[in-house]
């Protein structure tokens, strides 16, 4: 059975990481499968977004320790590079990514979730970066993305303590956007994704680009990029339809094909 199960819906895909016997732990093979899945989904212009979740008790419970314990320094650097490049690809993909955290979201699993655009958590989920308890540090982007998301103080508490935090605590800290009952997590994630898919696909793609570019720029540089992306959308049929529909007091009929 594949380690990644993908179900294509109208405008989005539901992607399930499926290694329940290891709590969906990340190894080089699974990271490569995730990377290939991102490529496949991004190339499908009928899709606006993707929901990422896991099978069983975990979203992803971390990296596969059994594959890590005998790594050399050089091998660890290659492994870190694979994780970082895969999650960066997800972060920079044109698709909106929503992580639906159904259970344990630890170490590399939280780093995967942090590379998504936003996160919903089951009320049974547990989140954390426990690497220091193994004598390590987060190596797939956790030190960088968590700090950018919640600030250095909260990120330092999470990373230095290595503790697990409840879904409610994660919501309070700003790591997740919403906490849902376990039985309705995917339903709520799909409801939000359907709303996103009903909007202008070009507008969403460019809004995501503006957000991501702005994070790596000064405010003045970010504003300049936003202005150019904003102006460029006025040349699309999508924006003309959206503006006309507003004036006519009707729902816009956005074409989903690439323009």
N, C-alpha and C positions, 0 to 999 in steps of 0.2 A: 504493500500500500504506500502511496506517495506521502512524503513528509509535509507536503503542502496541498491542501484541497481548496480549489477555487470555484465558486459558484457565481456566474455572471447574472446580474439582475438588470433592470432597466436604468442604465446610466451609471451603475456602480457594480463593484464586485465584492463579494464576501469571501475573505481569505482566512482559512483556518490552518494554523500550524498544528501538525498532527504527529507528534512523537510522545504519546501519553505515557509510554513505558519509562521515559526519562524525564517526565514532567516538561516535555517540549524543550529540553536543554539544547543549547546551541553548540554545534561543532562545525568544522569547516564545510562539511557536506550540506548541512542545513542552511548555513549562511549563503552558500553558493546557490541553493535552491531558492532562497528568498530573493537573491539578486536577480536570478533569471525570471522569477515571477514578476518582479517590479518592471523589468524590461518588457515582458509580454503585455502586462496591463497598460503600461504607459504608451505602447505602440497602438493600442486599440482606441481609436478616436471616438468610438461610441461611449466611452467611459469618462466620467467626470471625477469619480472618487473610488476609494476602496476602504472597506472596514477590515481591520486585522484583529483576529482573536485566536484563542487556543482551544485545544481539545482537553477535556477532563478537568483536573483540579488546578491547572496552571494556564496562564497566558504563555509565559516562558519563565521557568524557574531559575534561569541563569545559564552560564556556559557549562559544558559537559566536563566536569572535574576529572573524570576518568581519562579524558583525552589530553588534559592539561598538566597532570602531575609530573610527567617526565619531560616536559618541554624544555629545550635550551633557550637561552636569551634570544638567539636568532630566530628560532621557531616561534617564540612568543611575539616577537615583533611582526612576523608575517601574519600570525593569527589576529593580532590587534589591527593590523592594516586591513585585513579582510573584513572584519567587523565594522571598522570605521568607514571604509569605502562603501560597503553595502548600505549602511544606515544613512550615509550622506546621499547616496543615490535616491533612497526613499524620500529624504527631506527635500531634495531638489526636484523630484519628479513633478510634472505638471499636475498630477492627480492630487485631490484632497485626500489625506489619509487620517482616518479615525481609528484609534486603538481602543478596542472594547476589552477591558481587562477583566476576564472571567474568574481569575483565581490568583495564584502566586505570580507576582511580577517582580522578579528579583534580578539583580546584577544585569547581565546582558539583556534580559527581558525588559527591564525598566529602560535600559538604554535604547532598545528598539522602540518602545512606546514614546520615549522623549523625541525620537526622530519623526514621529507622526505629528500632524498639525494640531491635533487635540486628542483628549483622552476621556473616556467614560469608564467608570469602575463599578463592578459588582459590589454589593455590600459585603460580600464574603472575600473580596480581594485583599491581599497583603502586598505591600510595596516596599522596596528597599534596595540599597546598594551594599551588600554584605562583604564586599571584596576584602576589606581590611581584616576581617576575621580569618581570612585565608593567608594573610601576609601580602596581599596584593592591593591594587587600586583599580577603579573602573577604567577599562581600557578600550571601550567601544564608543567613547564620546560622553560618558556620564559626567565627568568632572566639568566639562564645558557646557553641555546643554542644560543640565540641572541648574547650574549657576546663572546662566542667562535667563532661565525661566523664573526662578524664585529668589535670586540674589545669593550672595556669597555666604551670608549668615545661616540661612536655612539649609543651603546646599552643604555647607561644612558640617552642620549637625548630622545630616543624613549620611554623608560619606564617612566622617570620622567615627561615628557611633556604630555603623554597620547594622543598625537595628531595622526591624520590619515595622512598618506603620500601617494602620488600618485605612480602609477606604475613606472613612470620615476624616481622619487626620490628614490624609493626602489631599482631600478637598479643601480643608482649612489652610493647609500650607500652599495651595495653589498649584499642586502637581497634577491634579485631575480637574476636569470641568464639571463633572456630574457624577453622583453616586446613584445607582439604580438597583432595585431588587434583582437578585441573580436570575430569576425566571423571566424578567422582562428586559434584561440588558441589551440583547441583540435587537429586540423589537424597538427599543428606544433609539438605539444607534441607527437603525435603518430608517426610522421616522425622520431623524435629523438629516441623514444623508439624502433621503428623497427630497426634502426641502431644498437642500443645496443643489441637487440635480435639476430642480425646476427653474433655477436662475440661469443667467447668461454664462455659458461655459467659457467663452473667451474672457469675460470679465473676471470670473473666478480664477482662471489660470493666471491672468496678469496681476490680480490682487495678491495671489500667493507669491508671485515673483517679486512684487514690490515689498512684501513683508520680509521675505528671505533675504533679498538684496539689502534692505535697510538694516537688518541685523548685523551685517558685516561692513557697514558704512557709518560715517558720521551723520548727524541729523541733516546737515545741509546737502550732503551727497544723496541721502535717502529721499529727501524732498525733490531733488532734481530728477531722480529716477522715477519717482511717483508721477511727476508732472508729465514726463515723456510717455509713460505707459498709459496714463489717463487720456492724453491727447490722441494717442494712436488708436484707441478704441473707437474714436469717432469716425474712423474709416471703415468700420465693420458693419455688415448688414444687421448683426445682432443688436448693436446699440441703436441703430435707426428704428428697428422694430420695437425695442424696449421703450424708447422715448415716445414713439407714435402711439403705442398701446396705452401709455400713461395718459396722454392727452385725450384718447378716445375712451378712457375709463373701462378698459378691458384687460384681460390677462395677456401678456405677450406670448407669442408663438415662436419660441426660440428654436432655430434649426441647430441640431447637435453636430452637424458635420463640420469638419475643419474648414476654416476660411482663410 
